[in-house]
Amino acid sequence: MRMPFAPLLLTLAATPVLAQEPPPGATTPAADPTPVAPPAAAPVVVAPAPAPAPAAAAEPVSAPPIPPPMLTLGVGLLGASQRTSSFAADRFGAVTSSEPEVAARTRTELKFDSGKRLGKLAAMAALSGEWVRNYAAEPVQWDGDRLPDANVNAYMPTEAWAGWRFGEVAQIRAGLMTSQWGMGLLANDGAQAQAGDNWFTLPKVGDRVVRGALVLTPFRGEASALAGLVVSAAVDHVVADDILVGNDEAEQIVAAVKLYTAVDRWFGAYYVARNQTATSGRGLRIHAVDLAGDYARSMGDIKMRLQGEAAIIAGSTTLAPTPEFKTHDVMQFGAVGRATVQFAGALQAELDALYLSGDASLDDGKITNFRADPNLQFGLVLFQRLLAAQSGRARVSASDPDLVGVANVDLDRIATGGAATSTIAVFPKFGWKAADALSIYGGALLAWSPLPLADPRASKTQGGGHARNYLGNAPEGSYLGTELDLGIRYRARPDSLDYEVSLGCEAAALLPGGVLSGLDQPVTAMRLVLALQPKTTSNF
């Protein structure tokens, strides 16, 4: 919503927020280096129109007024309360809490654009941050890493950058920025809008980098099939993301190509080279190539959308060395896809599919488990709660002085922080728009593990090198479990305002499979979510 106000424009609207936290050589969170809008319409090549007949007398035409500078103030709010039934985090009596937890995020954002006051040049700047408060009524009394109920009370700067725009063909930006690419398999900004657009999603604050970026759109505005081409490159110092642990230092180089064939149709690729060093001197050097695309089409009352992303990561790491292997080779593959069909605006069907390569051994000189960004979320319990708590406890269990032999170092990097890893999963979902702003939806998450889960202690002491799960048990097959999810959401979108308010309630029940041998009861959860955010393209 834009309204003229003196020489400056001041707008108050809810704005999205931004993500966060994988093991040595894990998924590279490369920031989206394409901070430009898609073409206003599908680029088309047209034949020149015939010249109009000369007018008898041409009226003088005044030049259009120069738009004023734009100053935009944004506010975003996201709050949730969740209660999850207790379950065993290890085989030694560590049990999670079943007491309620509360999470809240408040984002403030200030953006400036000088418009065309400087001719073909335009100055841009952004300043934003989030106050994050996570509170557990009764947090667990045992130690762990990246536990799902960990208390947080902090202000996190998310953007502080300035740049120049050169007409329609180039941009230069420098400063603190956030990231998003494709579906968010590797880089995910954790925008608050995800909580409103996606079912069973509660995003976290996202990856942050100090970046210098160049973005080129050389054919923007032309009658060319390449009008939607975006080419970009960036150099980053990583401030916070999924891989950084403690006082790690990391730099990366990012390059990307993206081609829009219409506003809602694009495909592209990006490449990332990352060098990371821990305080111990150990580190990792990895390269990632990611292909992604998005295709939407309407056929009468039926709307269809296909999204996909696939990435491969290769390199080496000296993190988590063993006596036999001081350096591990990294080779990981991950892919995610989603098909959405909406019928006459009242019924909607979605099918999510996920493949993340696994790793059954910490001592074979290879790291092959692909870990998705924690904001690419599947369900409420399996990855977000159960495996987050059990993997978060793994380092403490493996450091027990009664352990036979010596525990590997850097085991704190095993904790997933709620991210999906080492899995094959499908998540069919269905929704019904019961009233104008009320929708009811549900689905069943079915997940398998391509390789057995490997707890570092149990695999050494009980398995003799063969994988054992976090409860010390040998897996019974490859099935992780079935998670049944159900939700209801009220979403108000006033026509006169640029923001929306949504209130939702979601519940889940996880029926553990043989991979989770030792869990003999379902794990249940219920979550309430309240969000104030900008309007988005989805209105279901």
C-alpha positions, -999 to +999 in steps of 0.1 A: +000+000+000+016+032-011+003+067-004+021+100-011+033+118+020+054+150+017+086+143-001+089+109+015+066+079+015+060+062+049+041+029+048+033+007+078+027-030+068+036-064+082+068-078+065+083-112+064+110-124+087+141-145+082+161-188+091+188-209+109+210-243+114+237-294+095+272-318+106+307-315+092+305-310+055+267-305+058+245-286+035+258-252+024+234-224+032+241-202+002+222-169+002+200-160-027+221-136-048+191-125-070+174-097-050+154-084-079+117-087-088+106-111-116+095-095-148+062-078-146+048-101-173+059-130-194+086-118-219+073-120-254+088-113-288+063-093-309+064-079-345+066-041-347+032-024-350+024-004-381+032+033-377+002+054-368-011+081-392+004+115-385-018+137-363-030+170-376-016+189-347+004+173-319-004+185-284+026+191-262+031+164-236+046+172-203+072+149-188+059+125-161+066+136-126+097+123-109+086+098-082+096+108-046+120+089-025+104+059-007+108+052+030+091+020+041+086+009+076+076-028+082+066-049+112+061-086+113+048-107+142+048-145+146+039-163+178+033-199+187+027-222+216+033-259+214+030-289+237+047-322+228+043-355+247+075-367+264+097-394+248+131-410+255+161-390+242+187-417+249+189-451+265+201-438+299+170-421+311+170-387+295+133-379+287+119-348+271+095-325+288+057-325+280+052-290+293+041-261+270+066-240+251+061-205+237+080-189+207+077-154+195+094-133+168+090-096+162+106-080+131+111-044+124+123-033+090+132+001+074+139+004+037+148+034+015+147+038-022+156+072-038+135+064-069+146+082-101+157+114-084+193+106-095+185+099-132+194+063-141+209+058-106+188+049-076+201+046-040+188+017-018+192+008+018+176-016+043+179-019+081+160-047+100+162-070+129+142-095+150+136-100+186+133-137+193+119-152+225+116-189+231+105-200+265+099-235+278+077-238+310+098-267+322+130-272+301+148-305+303+175-308+331+200-326+310+226-313+285+223-313+248+230-294+215+204-274+196+176-289+216+141-280+204+130-265+237+161-244+243+154-210+258+163-180+236+159-143+244+179-122+220+178-095+194+192-106+160+201-081+133+190-094+100+197-066+074+219-036+073+229-029+037+231-002+011+234-002-027+228+013-061+205+004-089+215+013-124+183+017-144+168-017-150+200-036-158+222-038-127+224-036-089+252-034-064+246-042-027+269-045+003+262-052+039+243-076+062+217-097+042+196-128+045+189-155+019+165-177+000+168-199-031+142-221-047+122-241-022+147-235+005+165-268+005+199-252+011+192-215+017+160-205+034+152-171+048+125-184+072+101-156+063+071-153+085+050-157+054+059-194+054+038-199+085+007-186+066+014-201+031+026-235+041+008-261+063+026-275+094+054-249+092+069-227+120+100-210+105+131-199+124+153-169+119+174-174+088+210-175+075+228-141+076+259-130+057+279-099+053+279-097+015+290-078-015+267-086-045+264-077-081+231-085-099+227-081-137+194-081-156+208-071-191+176-077-211+150-064-186+123-044-203+132-056-238+110-077-262+132-107-258+130-142-246+158-133-222+139-104-206+136-124-174+173-133-172+190-126-139+228-132-135+245-125-101+276-131-080+284-125-044+312-128-018+301-135+017+314-136+052+289-159+070+275-144+102+251-172+112+237-203+095+231-240+098+267-251+097+284-226+119+290-239+154+304-217+182+330-193+170+335-209+135+345-186+107+333-191+072+335-174+038+318-183+006+316-173-031+282-175-048+272-173-084+237-178-098+217-177-131+179-175-131+155-172-160+119-161-157+097-171-186+067-156-168+060-141-134+052-175-119+075-196-141+113-198-137+143-221-136+178-215-125+211-227-109+236-215-084+270-225-073+286-221-039+322-225-028+326-224+010+357-224+033+350-228+070+374-230+100+366-239+136+385-226+166+404-259+167+419-252+133+398-280+117+374-271+090+358-279+057+360-269+020+329-278+000+313-269-033+275-270-040+255-269-072+218-264-069+191-266-097+156-252-090+125-243-108+088-232-104+059-237-128+024-225-123-006-228-147-044-222-145-069-243-165-104-228-158-112-235-122-081-257-117-048-242-107-016-262-107+019-255-094+050-276-096+081-268-076+114-286-074+150-283-063+180-307-063+215-301-050+248-320-048+276-311-023+312-323-027+345-315-009+364-325+022+364-318+059+388-323+088+359-318+113+351-349+134+383-368+125+389-404+136+422-421+143+420-438+109+407-408+089+419-373+097+401-360+066+367-371+054+355-369+018+321-351+015+296-363-011+259-355-005+228-354-026+193-339-018+161-332-037+127-319-028+096-314-049+060-303-044+029-306-066-001-285-057-036-286-074-064-263-064-100-271-075-124-241-078-108-224-048-125-248-024-103-280-024-066-282-025-043-312-028-005-312-022+022-338-025+056-332-010+085-355-018+120-355-002+152-374-007+182-368+014+212-391+012+222-409+044+253-421+063+255-451+085+291-448+098+311-420+114+344-439+108+346-448+071+363-417+058+331-404+041+303-380+050+273-386+028+243-375+050+226-346+034+209-322+058+182-298+046+178-263+059+158-264+092+131-242+076+123-268+049+099-284+074+080-317+071+055-322+099+055-312+135+071-342+153+094-366+135+122-342+124+113-311+143+111-327+178+120-364+180+152-366+159+162-331+170+162-341+207+178-375+202+206-362+179+211-333+203+217-357+231+242-379+211+274-359+219+267-361+257+261-398+255+292-405+234+314-384+259+306-407+288+339-417+305+327-453+306+328-454+268+351-481+255+378-463+234+378-426+227+349-405+215+352-386+182+356-348+186+331-324+170+302-346+179+282-314+187+278-311+150+256-342+148+226-324+164+201-316+136+184-287+152+151-299+137+164-303+101+154-333+080+183-355+071+191-390+058+155-397+047+131-406+019+097-390+027+064-383+010+038-361+025+003-361+008-019-333+022-055-322+015-074-291+024-109-278+023-120-242+024-150-245+047-157-207+047-144-176+032-114-173+056-115-207+072-097-238+060-093-273+073-063-294+062-045-326+070-020-351+058+002-382+065+040-380+065+055-413+055+093-415+060+120-440+055+158-440+063+180-450+033+207-460+058+203-468+095+206-440+120+240-441+137+243-430+173+281-425+179+282-443+213+258-472+207+272-479+173+307-484+188+300-501+221+269-522+213+271-525+175+308-532+172+309-506+144+274-514+131+248-487+133+225-485+163+199-458+168+199-432+195+182-456+220+209-482+214+188-505+194+194-522+161+169-510+134+141-532+124+138-524+087+141-490+071+108-474+081+110-442+103+073-439+109+040-424+100+031-389+112-006-380+110-012-342+109-044-322+111-049-284+111-075-256+110-067-220+101-086-187+100-069-162+077-083-126+074-071-106+044-088-071+044-090-056+010-081-022+022-049-032+040-016-047+029-014-072+057-032-103+068-038-120+102-039-157+106-048-179+135-043-216+134-043-248+154-023-279+143-020-313+158+001-344+151+006-380+161+038-399+152+036-437+150+072-448+152+086-473+127+113-500+130+142-475+126+131-459+159+131-493+177+127-486+214+099-461+211+069-481+220+043-453+222+031-426+197+045-391+202+018-364+199+019-326+196-004-296+194+005-261+183-013-228+182+000-201+158-007-164+154+008-144+126+006-108+113+023-106+080+021-091+045-003-104+020+011-132-001+001-148-034-017-178-017-052-172-004-063-207+005 
